Amino acid sequence: MPKSTDTTPSGTVAAETAATSRADAEQTLRVGVIGCGYWGPNIIRNFASIENCELRTICDADEDRLDAIQRRYPAVSVETDAAALMDGSLDAVAICTPIRFHYPMAKAALEAGMHVFVEKPMTDSSATARELVELAADKKRALMVDHTFVYSGPVRKIRSIIDDGQLGDLLYFDSVRINLGLFQQDANVVWDLAPHDVSIMDYLLQREPKGVSAIGSVHFGDQEDMAYMTVRFDGPLLAHFHVNWLAPVKIRKTVIGGSQQMIVYDDLEPTDRVKVYDKGVSVNVDDSERRRVLIDYRTGDMFAPKIDKTEPLFAACSHFADCALNGNTPLTDGEAGLRVVRILEAAQESIAKSGAEVTL
Ligand SMILES: NC(=O)c1ccc[n+]([C@@H]2O[C@H](COP(=O)([O-])OP(=O)(O)OC[C@H]3O[C@@H](n4cnc5c(N)ncnc54)[C@H](O)[C@@H]3O)[C@@H](O)[C@H]2O)c1
């Protein structure tokens, strides 16, 4: 069976994060990784390659998976019980297990005084996500969620274009993440795929959402395999997400509309993943004739900015090590994880209410 529908951003990353961590770090972060299924080996590979990290222990409940991993990393010790990693011999742990284990494992690690890097979504409820945020603050430990795309070159570039004011007023964020893929056991398509787009939206728009409405359908099994989610903000800004495990082709596309310029981000494009269109609408009011509203379309040039090609997960893991060693707050900290979980939870509630808006 093909493995998860949830794929590595094929994009790139902000290399400066890694560069800073290398320059600043004098100590070494002793890291353990829990979960080496589909995604865990990518986390293991990256922590193993970061200069100021020492990958010490890998844990998986499945011994066959551990055997396969240990052949690649013979110097690393292996464990089948995650509790063994909380004995004080490690500074940090990365949790790459199914979602239902994120909260109990992150909680145990923070209580043991460790820094925590946890896969997306941070937990399966806002109550547990909030608890982890408070615990990390109390213990003064870094809590970082792997919102991998936030560390990718295309998303970083789009953020700098928005911050420069090039788009003008933000009008909408519209994303499609669909393919034919594996049904997850403990997560529907909203909790599996939407964390990527919701975290991208959270990072790019930097606005507080006011309400979420969603509809979803169950065609096979007992979990939603497709969903349409809408996030409302104060004013006319709107965000929409389409996630689907039943599509014949893979699409990873986001359109961001602005009053001055618009962006199309296609993560599957081999080159020119981000395209900025100098297109828009201008509205004039004709006072001479009963205040008629005149709409004009502006169609200017398109340009594709240069994108940093560093692996996003390398930047994410390096950033985590940097934050843990230097006492800095991660870009995708527990608060960011909580913001994403709140939206997913509200979407789930709205689906149960046939699309009625859930206020945040
Ligand atoms: N950031 C990304 O781009 C990205 C991509 C894919 C998956 N993920 C996330 O990574 C996490 C794992 O997803 P996956 O697709 O690798 O799942 P998976 O099922 O392939 O792997 C999970 C692994 O955890 C192990 N495991 C389960 N319970 C355990 C326990 N109690 N103790 C120790 N090991 C245990 C399993 O044996 C398995 O090897 C999920 O949270 C998922 O959302 C993130």
The ligand as an SDF file (V2000), in Angstrom:
LIG
                    3D

 44 48  0  0  0  0  0  0  0  0999 V2000
    5.3800   17.4980    8.7320 N   0  0  0  0  0  0  0  0  0  0  0  0
    5.0350   16.7500    7.7170 C   0  0  0  0  0  0  0  0  0  0  0  0
    5.1600   17.1430    6.5480 O   0  0  0  0  0  0  0  0  0  0  0  0
    4.4640   15.3890    7.9820 C   0  0  0  0  0  0  0  0  0  0  0  0
    4.3480   14.4410    6.9520 C   0  0  0  0  0  0  0  0  0  0  0  0
    3.8190   13.1840    7.2520 C   0  0  0  0  0  0  0  0  0  0  0  0
    3.4120   12.8860    8.5450 C   0  0  0  0  0  0  0  0  0  0  0  0
    3.5390   13.8310    9.5150 N   0  0  0  0  0  0  0  0  0  0  0  0
    3.1150   13.5390   10.8920 C   0  0  0  0  0  0  0  0  0  0  0  0
    4.0160   12.5970   11.4490 O   0  0  0  0  0  0  0  0  0  0  0  0
    3.3400   11.7800   12.4020 C   0  0  0  0  0  0  0  0  0  0  0  0
    3.5570   10.3210   12.0580 C   0  0  0  0  0  0  0  0  0  0  0  0
    2.9840   10.0650   10.7990 O   0  0  0  0  0  0  0  0  0  0  0  0
    3.4580    8.8190    9.9300 P   0  0  0  0  0  0  0  0  0  0  0  0
    2.7700    8.9470    8.6240 O   0  0  0  0  0  0  0  0  0  0  0  0
    4.9390    8.7030    9.9900 O   0  0  0  0  0  0  0  0  0  0  0  0
    2.8030    7.6090   10.7490 O   0  0  0  0  0  0  0  0  0  0  0  0
    3.2600    6.0810   10.7160 P   0  0  0  0  0  0  0  0  0  0  0  0
    2.0930    5.3110   11.2250 O   0  0  0  0  0  0  0  0  0  0  0  0
    3.8380    5.7180    9.4030 O   0  0  0  0  0  0  0  0  0  0  0  0
    4.4400    5.9920   11.7710 O   0  0  0  0  0  0  0  0  0  0  0  0
    4.2230    6.1140   13.1400 C   0  0  0  0  0  0  0  0  0  0  0  0
    5.2700    5.2640   13.8670 C   0  0  0  0  0  0  0  0  0  0  0  0
    5.0480    5.4350   15.2690 O   0  0  0  0  0  0  0  0  0  0  0  0
    5.2090    4.1680   15.9000 C   0  0  0  0  0  0  0  0  0  0  0  0
    4.4690    4.1610   17.1520 N   0  0  0  0  0  0  0  0  0  0  0  0
    3.1210    4.1490   17.3240 C   0  0  0  0  0  0  0  0  0  0  0  0
    2.8220    4.1680   18.6290 N   0  0  0  0  0  0  0  0  0  0  0  0
    4.0050    4.1960   19.3030 C   0  0  0  0  0  0  0  0  0  0  0  0
    4.3370    4.2130   20.6810 C   0  0  0  0  0  0  0  0  0  0  0  0
    3.3890    4.2420   21.6280 N   0  0  0  0  0  0  0  0  0  0  0  0
    5.6440    4.2260   21.0180 N   0  0  0  0  0  0  0  0  0  0  0  0
    6.6000    4.2100   20.0720 C   0  0  0  0  0  0  0  0  0  0  0  0
    6.3440    4.1720   18.7400 N   0  0  0  0  0  0  0  0  0  0  0  0
    5.0540    4.1840   18.3590 C   0  0  0  0  0  0  0  0  0  0  0  0
    4.6500    3.1690   14.8940 C   0  0  0  0  0  0  0  0  0  0  0  0
    5.1360    1.8590   15.1260 O   0  0  0  0  0  0  0  0  0  0  0  0
    5.1300    3.7650   13.5740 C   0  0  0  0  0  0  0  0  0  0  0  0
    6.3970    3.2430   13.2000 O   0  0  0  0  0  0  0  0  0  0  0  0
    1.8740   12.2160   12.3620 C   0  0  0  0  0  0  0  0  0  0  0  0
    1.6430   13.1200   13.3910 O   0  0  0  0  0  0  0  0  0  0  0  0
    1.7370   12.9250   11.0210 C   0  0  0  0  0  0  0  0  0  0  0  0
    0.7390   13.9360   11.0420 O   0  0  0  0  0  0  0  0  0  0  0  0
    4.0590   15.0470    9.2610 C   0  0  0  0  0  0  0  0  0  0  0  0
  1  2  1  0
  2  3  2  0
  2  4  1  0
  4  5  1  0
  4 44  2  0
  5  6  2  0
  6  7  1  0
  7  8  2  0
  8  9  1  0
  8 44  1  0
  9 10  1  0
  9 42  1  0
 10 11  1  0
 11 12  1  0
 11 40  1  0
 12 13  1  0
 13 14  1  0
 14 15  2  0
 14 16  1  0
 14 17  1  0
 17 18  1  0
 18 19  2  0
 18 20  1  0
 18 21  1  0
 21 22  1  0
 22 23  1  0
 23 24  1  0
 23 38  1  0
 24 25  1  0
 25 26  1  0
 25 36  1  0
 26 27  1  0
 26 35  1  0
 27 28  2  0
 28 29  1  0
 29 30  1  0
 29 35  2  0
 30 31  1  0
 30 32  2  0
 32 33  1  0
 33 34  2  0
 34 35  1  0
 36 37  1  0
 36 38  1  0
 38 39  1  0
 40 41  1  0
 40 42  1  0
 42 43  1  0
M  CHG  2   8   1  16  -1
M  END
$$$$
